[in-house]
């Protein structure tokens, strides 16, 4: 699908300028998977998926047939040919391609009205997990052992039991994070906001409570990321109050046993947090982008560019890709933001 791009500079505060690519695509991108320095995939609303083979400089966008109204808010790419996407909504559907998106196969479907997939991730090239809002009071968890070709619903009572009014957010596909060989973090929000941790690929779970803004169903943890077993950051807030700066970002130095607020937080609600390199992190939301060079203790504005929802670094490489509303993407490399 041929797409026209318009380029505009992203005005950065005290940093090198990089360009925003605005594609002529009627889609809000909330899912990114970056394989290496060349291969990146995005997914979003109205059934659109995009593939870049040159480091997010150019994109080939496709609209999956029969999914014109699907909200693809999570994607995992194995390589330049193979990827899986999940629809956030009912029915809950996961699709898979092995030919760069030329065709897609439905590999999972749940017609239950309560089914809602919030995210998916893989520990390695074969084993992965998707999760969603509660069914029968427990977190909905499905697993794959064959690179997303087939999926099996976890029906065990070991799944986290959620409180009334507690669910999760599919804002950036980072409500779930997997860490090889088998650790998993899943975040929730609403009337209660928590992290759930598993060390055994989702067989058993423990609760990690973060002091995140909670109460309204629009508030809670929207994204988490750990750069190692001990150091992690959660971001969120209330997407109905985007500039609210209280209880919306917390850091831990001991694997989630204790949490503290930064000395200087981000400028309000953030949908995605990503470790960049060393002690440098970035947090992103509809109202702007913030950066920390001291492991989250102090944040400063990086850009006032609005409309971005997600940022992801390559699993194998230094490419970083941002994506957001109205077909918006941007890219840079770790070398531009290395800690001093």
C-alpha positions as CSV (number, residue, x, y, z in Angstrom):
1,X,0.0,0.0,0.0
2,X,1.7,3.2,-1.1
3,X,1.6,5.9,1.6
4,X,2.4,9.5,1.4
5,X,4.5,11.0,4.3
6,X,4.8,14.5,5.5
7,X,7.9,15.3,7.6
8,X,8.1,17.8,10.4
9,X,10.9,18.4,12.9
10,X,10.3,17.2,16.5
11,X,11.3,20.2,18.6
12,X,13.4,18.8,21.4
13,X,14.5,20.7,24.4
14,X,18.3,20.7,24.7
15,X,18.7,17.7,22.3
16,X,19.2,16.9,18.7
17,X,16.2,17.3,16.5
18,X,14.7,14.2,14.8
19,X,11.8,14.1,12.4
20,X,8.2,13.1,12.8
21,X,6.7,11.1,9.9
22,X,3.0,11.7,9.4
23,X,1.6,9.0,7.1
24,X,-1.7,9.4,5.2
25,X,-3.2,6.6,7.2
26,X,-6.5,6.8,9.2
27,X,-5.1,4.9,12.2
28,X,-3.9,5.7,15.8
29,X,-0.9,3.5,16.5
30,X,-0.6,2.2,20.0
31,X,1.5,-0.9,19.4
32,X,5.2,-1.2,18.3
33,X,7.6,-4.1,18.1
34,X,11.2,-3.4,17.1
35,X,13.2,-6.5,16.1
36,X,16.6,-5.0,15.3
37,X,18.1,-1.9,13.7
38,X,16.2,-2.5,10.5
39,X,13.0,-4.3,11.2
40,X,10.1,-2.6,13.0
41,X,6.3,-3.2,13.1
42,X,3.4,-0.9,14.2
43,X,-0.3,-1.6,14.7
44,X,-3.3,0.5,15.5
45,X,-6.9,1.3,15.0
46,X,-9.1,0.6,11.9
47,X,-7.3,-2.6,11.2
48,X,-3.9,-1.1,10.2
49,X,-0.5,-2.7,10.5
50,X,2.8,-1.2,9.3
51,X,6.2,-2.8,8.5
52,X,9.5,-1.0,8.0
53,X,12.7,-2.7,6.7
54,X,15.0,0.3,6.9
55,X,15.0,1.4,10.5
56,X,11.6,3.1,10.5
57,X,12.6,5.5,7.8
58,X,9.9,4.2,5.4
59,X,6.8,2.1,6.0
60,X,4.5,-0.2,4.2
61,X,1.1,0.0,5.7
62,X,-1.6,-2.7,5.3
63,X,-5.2,-3.0,6.4
64,X,-6.1,-6.5,7.4
65,X,-9.1,-7.7,5.4
66,X,-12.2,-8.2,7.5
67,X,-10.8,-6.1,10.3
68,X,-11.6,-2.5,9.3
69,X,-12.9,-1.7,12.8
70,X,-10.4,-3.7,14.8
71,X,-8.2,-2.0,17.4
72,X,-4.8,-3.6,17.2
73,X,-3.2,-2.4,20.4
74,X,-0.5,-5.1,20.8
75,X,1.9,-6.6,18.4
76,X,4.9,-8.9,18.6
77,X,7.2,-9.3,15.6
78,X,9.6,-12.3,15.4
79,X,11.4,-11.1,12.3
80,X,10.7,-9.2,9.0
81,X,8.2,-11.8,7.9
82,X,6.4,-13.1,11.0
83,X,4.3,-11.2,13.6
84,X,1.2,-11.6,15.7
85,X,-1.4,-8.8,16.5
86,X,-4.2,-8.8,19.0
87,X,-7.5,-6.9,18.8
88,X,-8.5,-4.9,21.9
89,X,-12.2,-5.5,22.0
90,X,-14.9,-8.2,21.6
91,X,-14.5,-10.7,20.1
92,X,-10.9,-11.1,21.3
93,X,-8.9,-12.1,18.2
94,X,-5.2,-12.8,17.6
95,X,-3.9,-12.9,14.0
96,X,-0.6,-14.1,12.6
97,X,1.4,-13.5,9.4
98,X,4.4,-15.3,8.0
99,X,4.7,-13.3,4.7
100,X,5.2,-9.7,5.8
101,X,1.5,-9.1,6.2
102,X,0.4,-10.1,2.7
103,X,-2.0,-12.6,4.4
104,X,-3.1,-13.2,8.0
105,X,-4.4,-16.3,9.8
106,X,-6.7,-16.1,12.7
107,X,-5.0,-18.1,15.5
108,X,-7.3,-17.3,18.4
109,X,-10.8,-16.1,19.0
110,X,-12.9,-15.7,22.1
111,X,-16.5,-14.6,21.6
112,X,-17.1,-14.1,25.4
113,X,-18.3,-10.5,25.8
114,X,-15.9,-10.1,28.8
115,X,-12.9,-11.0,26.6
116,X,-10.6,-8.0,26.0
117,X,-6.9,-8.5,25.2
118,X,-4.8,-5.8,26.7
119,X,-1.3,-6.9,25.6
120,X,1.0,-9.8,24.5
121,X,4.7,-10.5,24.7
122,X,7.1,-13.3,24.3
123,X,10.0,-14.6,26.4
124,X,11.8,-16.1,23.4
125,X,11.1,-17.1,19.8
126,X,8.5,-19.7,20.8
127,X,7.0,-19.1,24.3
128,X,4.7,-16.1,24.9
129,X,1.6,-14.8,26.8
130,X,-1.3,-12.6,26.1
131,X,-3.5,-11.2,28.9
132,X,-6.8,-9.3,29.2
133,X,-9.5,-8.0,31.5
134,X,-10.9,-10.3,34.1
135,X,-13.1,-13.2,33.3
136,X,-14.9,-14.8,36.2
137,X,-13.0,-12.4,38.5
138,X,-9.5,-13.5,37.5
139,X,-7.0,-12.1,35.0
140,X,-7.6,-13.6,31.6
141,X,-4.3,-15.3,30.5
142,X,-3.6,-17.2,27.3
143,X,-0.3,-18.8,26.3
144,X,1.5,-20.0,23.2
145,X,4.4,-22.4,23.0
146,X,4.8,-22.4,19.2
147,X,5.5,-18.7,18.2
148,X,1.9,-17.7,18.3
149,X,0.6,-20.4,15.9
150,X,-1.8,-21.8,18.6
151,X,-3.0,-20.4,22.0
152,X,-4.4,-22.0,25.1
153,X,-6.4,-20.3,27.8
154,X,-5.2,-20.7,31.3
155,X,-8.2,-21.8,33.4
156,X,-6.3,-22.3,36.7
157,X,-7.0,-20.6,40.0
158,X,-3.4,-19.5,40.2
159,X,-4.3,-16.6,37.9
160,X,-4.4,-13.2,39.8
161,X,-7.7,-12.5,41.4
162,X,-8.8,-9.0,40.7
163,X,-10.9,-6.7,42.8
164,X,-14.2,-5.2,41.6
165,X,-13.4,-2.3,39.3
166,X,-9.9,-3.4,38.7
167,X,-8.8,-4.2,35.1
168,X,-6.0,-3.1,32.8
169,X,-5.2,-0.6,30.0
170,X,-4.4,-1.3,26.4
171,X,-3.0,2.2,25.8
172,X,0.5,1.2,24.6
173,X,0.7,-2.6,24.6
174,X,3.1,-2.3,27.6
175,X,0.8,-3.4,30.4
176,X,2.6,-6.7,30.0
177,X,6.4,-7.1,29.9
178,X,8.2,-10.4,29.7
179,X,11.9,-10.8,30.6
180,X,13.9,-13.9,29.7
181,X,14.1,-16.5,30.7
182,X,10.6,-16.5,32.4
183,X,9.8,-13.4,34.4
184,X,6.6,-11.5,33.6
185,X,5.1,-8.2,34.9
186,X,1.4,-7.3,34.3
187,X,-0.1,-4.0,35.5
188,X,-3.6,-3.2,36.5
189,X,-5.6,0.0,37.2
190,X,-9.0,1.3,38.0
191,X,-10.3,1.3,41.6
192,X,-7.2,-0.7,42.5
193,X,-3.8,-0.5,40.8
194,X,-1.2,-3.2,41.1
195,X,1.7,-5.1,39.5
196,X,1.6,-8.9,39.3
197,X,4.9,-10.7,38.9
198,X,5.6,-14.2,37.8
199,X,9.0,-15.9,37.8
200,X,7.8,-19.1,36.1
201,X,6.2,-18.0,32.9
202,X,2.8,-17.4,34.5
203,X,2.4,-20.6,36.4
204,X,2.3,-18.7,39.7
205,X,1.9,-15.1,40.6
206,X,2.8,-12.7,43.4
207,X,1.4,-9.2,44.0
208,X,3.6,-6.1,43.8
209,X,1.7,-3.1,45.1
210,X,2.8,0.3,43.8
211,X,1.4,3.5,45.3
212,X,-0.2,4.6,42.0
213,X,-3.1,7.0,41.6
214,X,-6.3,4.9,41.8
215,X,-10.0,5.3,42.3
216,X,-11.6,6.4,39.0
217,X,-11.7,3.6,36.4
218,X,-9.6,5.9,34.2
219,X,-6.6,5.8,36.5
220,X,-3.8,3.5,37.5
221,X,-0.7,2.0,36.0
222,X,-0.6,2.2,32.3
223,X,3.0,0.9,31.7
224,X,5.9,-0.6,33.5
225,X,9.5,-1.5,32.7
226,X,12.4,-3.1,34.5
227,X,15.9,-2.7,33.3
228,X,17.1,-5.6,35.5
229,X,15.7,-7.6,38.5
230,X,15.8,-4.6,40.8
231,X,15.4,-1.4,39.0
232,X,12.0,-0.6,37.5
233,X,9.6,2.3,36.8
234,X,5.8,2.4,36.6
235,X,3.9,5.3,34.9
236,X,0.3,6.2,34.4
237,X,-2.1,8.5,36.2
238,X,-5.6,9.4,35.0
239,X,-6.1,9.8,31.3
240,X,-9.1,12.0,32.0
241,X,-6.8,14.4,33.9
242,X,-3.7,14.4,31.7
243,X,-1.8,17.2,33.4
244,X,-2.3,15.9,37.0
245,X,1.1,15.4,38.5
246,X,0.4,13.5,41.7
247,X,0.9,9.7,42.2
248,X,1.4,9.0,38.5
249,X,5.0,7.8,38.4
250,X,7.0,5.6,40.8
251,X,10.5,4.0,40.9
252,X,11.8,0.9,42.7
253,X,15.4,-0.2,43.4
254,X,14.5,-3.5,45.0
255,X,12.4,-5.4,42.5
256,X,9.1,-3.8,43.7
257,X,9.4,-4.3,47.4
258,X,9.5,-0.5,47.9
259,X,8.5,2.4,45.7
260,X,9.2,6.1,45.8
261,X,8.2,9.1,43.8
262,X,10.8,11.0,41.7
263,X,12.1,14.3,43.0
264,X,11.0,15.9,39.7
265,X,8.2,13.8,38.0
266,X,7.0,13.8,34.4
267,X,4.6,16.5,33.2
268,X,1.5,14.5,34.1
269,X,-0.1,11.3,32.7
270,X,2.1,9.0,30.7
271,X,1.1,5.9,28.7
272,X,4.4,4.2,28.2
273,X,7.9,4.1,29.8
274,X,11.0,2.6,28.2
275,X,14.5,2.1,29.4
276,X,16.8,3.5,26.7
277,X,20.4,2.8,27.9
278,X,22.4,3.0,31.1
279,X,20.5,5.4,33.5
280,X,18.4,7.0,30.7
281,X,14.7,6.4,30.4
282,X,11.9,8.0,28.4
283,X,8.2,8.4,29.3
284,X,5.6,9.2,26.6
285,X,2.0,10.4,26.5
286,X,-0.4,12.3,24.5
287,X,0.8,15.7,25.9
288,X,4.6,15.2,25.4
289,X,7.8,13.2,26.0
290,X,10.0,13.4,29.1
291,X,13.5,12.0,29.7
292,X,15.4,11.0,32.9
293,X,19.2,10.5,33.0
294,X,19.3,9.3,36.6
295,X,17.1,6.1,36.6
296,X,13.9,8.0,37.0
297,X,14.7,10.2,40.0
298,X,14.5,13.5,37.9
299,X,12.6,14.0,34.7
300,X,12.8,16.9,32.3
301,X,10.8,17.8,29.2
302,X,12.2,16.3,26.0
303,X,9.6,17.3,23.5
304,X,6.2,19.1,23.5
305,X,5.2,17.0,20.5
306,X,1.6,15.7,21.1
307,X,-0.1,12.6,20.1
308,X,2.5,9.9,20.7
309,X,1.3,6.8,22.6
310,X,4.1,4.2,22.6
311,X,7.9,4.0,22.4
312,X,9.9,0.8,22.1
313,X,13.6,-0.1,21.8
314,X,14.9,-2.9,19.5
315,X,15.3,-6.2,21.2
316,X,18.6,-6.7,19.3
317,X,20.0,-3.3,18.4
318,X,19.8,0.4,19.1
319,X,16.8,1.5,17.1
320,X,14.0,3.2,19.0
321,X,10.6,3.8,17.4
322,X,7.7,6.0,18.6
323,X,4.2,5.9,17.3
324,X,0.9,7.6,17.9
325,X,-2.2,9.2,16.5
326,X,-3.1,9.9,12.9
327,X,-0.4,7.6,11.4
328,X,2.4,9.3,13.3
329,X,5.9,7.7,13.8
330,X,9.4,8.8,14.7
331,X,12.7,7.1,15.2
332,X,16.1,7.6,16.7
333,X,19.1,5.6,18.0
334,X,20.4,5.0,21.5
335,X,23.6,6.8,20.7
336,X,21.6,10.1,20.6
337,X,20.5,9.7,24.2
338,X,23.3,8.0,26.0
339,X,23.8,9.0,29.6
340,X,26.6,11.3,30.3
